[in-house]
Every structure is written in structure tokens, then in C-alpha cells.
Amino acid sequence: MTAGVGRAWQGVRWYLREFTGEANWDRYLEHCAEHGHPPMSRYDFERQRTDAAEKNPIARCC
């Protein structure tokens, strides 16, 4: 029973991180580590992501 609850929680956690974009930061840090360049700050990363979303409104209602 406990293992099933743990797997369910991991699935919910994964979904929420993907939905909110939190996983994008982790992927960015992995990319920087693989290519050997210093990452930008979290603030700059989020600002760039927000600016890109505003320039390319794909599925926005407003």
C-alpha cells in the first residue's frame, strides 16, 4: 500500500512540475552542465521564458 501511494505521489509531483514549468529550470541546469557554460540566474531564466511566451502567444485566451 505504501509503495503505491509513493508512486502515485511521484506521478502527481512530476505532473505538477511539468505543468508549472519548474522542470524547465532543472533541464536548463543539466544543459549548462553538459556544455560547460555557467547558467544564468533563476530570475533571468524566468524573465527570458516569460518574454518568449509573450512574443509567441501559442495557446493563450487573451
Sequence and secondary structure as in RCSB ss.txt:
>XXXX:A:sequence
MTAGVGRAWQGVRWYLREFTGEANWDRYLEHCAEHGHPPMSRYDFERQRTDAAEKNPIARCC
>XXXX:A:secstr
 HHHHHHHHHHHHHHHHHHHTHHHHHHHHHHHHHHT     HHHHHHHHHHHHHHS SS   
